[in-house]
Amino acid sequence: MFPSLLRAYSPMKMRCCFQRSICSASSSLVPVQLPSPMETHFWYVLPDQVKSVSLLNQYMGLLSPIEKENVLSMPGHQLQKRALLARALVRTTIARYQINGHVDPRSLKFKKNIHGKPEVVWQSEDGWCQPHLHFNISHSSSMIACGVTSNSRIGIDVEEKQRKIKNNVLAFARRYFSLHEMEYLSSISDSEVQHQEFIKLWTLKEAYVKALGKGFSAAPFKTFTVQVKTDSKRSFVLAEDLVFEASEIMVESLNDPKSLTSSWQFALLELAGSHYAAICMEKDKSIKVGMKVPVRLTAWKTIPFVEDECVSGTDAVMPIGGLIKL
Amino acid sequence: MASVSTSCLRFQPLLWQSNNTCQAAQRTSLKLVSVSWARSGFPSLRATRFRVSCAANPLTMQKVCDIVRKQLVLSPETQLTPETKFSELGADSLGTVEIVMGLEEEFDINVEEESSQNITTVKDAADLIDKLVQKKAEAGT
């Protein structure tokens, strides 16, 4: 059913579908306030939970012609669906913040910065300042996620915990990770734990590079070390907010020790019991060097237009690294 | 004066007829080399850069496809052409790095991270491998 519907998608059909769906689009997307400084909003969708063909059709109606083309050029239903959900998630998520009164996800325009990082193009009208909404997406085969901040660069990465690594983990680390990280992984005797720590390190490193937004080659994985210090592992209640201090995560550049790696903050989560998610965001400029300020996190599991479930504070979101306030 | 960097060239007749050479070149799946011509020889093509084609190593291409199939666990029906993008096969960044690592092991080469960022298609990988293997042979290592 699904693939034949997509292939039969003609421009005429798209317009009709769009017109029908625009009313439900603006009424079914719950508006959200922009994140405050040092706050991240994390939205994720599980493709396996999205089965309705008419819903997928509705998402298709949100995409630009180029995005539609990209989705349809993917080989196979699963890849098409994943690509479609990724674009739908980005568009609906950003539309929720109702910047400049925009509620229509279809009207959003995107561009890539000089290094290829996707950004929103805000149609600035007279007198409006450019909003400072930053976003980043990541997808694994069974989860698509979008992180949103205000005034702060962000990078995220999600990976399945059980993701199979084809190459030997240590050989991979020797080739691509820093010496310190490779030594850390080598010191782990249990192969299952070693595998999990590898995946965690990968997501953290990937989130950092994506936050920098300068492409893989601007910060080759070998040139920086992500350190996870597990001295303190505790949670405590701070004025009604639950704060988790699982561990301190720091990044250090090997080539350029003077670079401002201390201006980045990390959070590492276990999501839905099945995924690791790493968030890297720029610390707010007002925070003094050395001050420990938690990343405030609100997470939603969503099926755009159908339901949003706030999952921060539930078992679906387990902090496992960094200083996180839920 | 033409300067070319390979010894194997095939000139497509179409290229002489139009300025829009990219289309002609892209119809083939062969490696592309840029050639620039001096003003004196060909007035109609003055200051025109256009592409000529050279055959890529089919053995390299085949090996790359085999490794990609294995790394991404592709079904036998999945079509792989030189233009196929890794992202279209469902390879994310970790998957692509794993493919590159598999290729490095197979061909006994080292791919710099800057270069690996530019590998988006099967053809990109095969071209880079050929280049690195040749460089290695020339260096005598």
Chai-1 contact restraints between the chains, C-beta under 6 A:
chainA,res_idxA,chainB,res_idxB,connection_type,confidence,min_distance_angstrom,max_distance_angstrom,comment,restraint_id
A,M74,B,E88,contact,1.0,0.0,6.0,A-B,restraint_1
A,L79,B,G90,contact,1.0,0.0,6.0,A-B,restraint_2
A,K166,B,Q71,contact,1.0,0.0,6.0,A-B,restraint_3
A,K166,B,E98,contact,1.0,0.0,6.0,A-B,restraint_4
A,N167,B,E98,contact,1.0,0.0,6.0,A-B,restraint_5
A,N167,B,M101,contact,1.0,0.0,6.0,A-B,restraint_6
A,F216,B,Q117,contact,1.0,0.0,6.0,A-B,restraint_7
A,S217,B,E113,contact,1.0,0.0,6.0,A-B,restraint_8
A,S217,B,E114,contact,1.0,0.0,6.0,A-B,restraint_9
A,S217,B,Q117,contact,1.0,0.0,6.0,A-B,restraint_10
A,P220,B,E113,contact,1.0,0.0,6.0,A-B,restraint_11
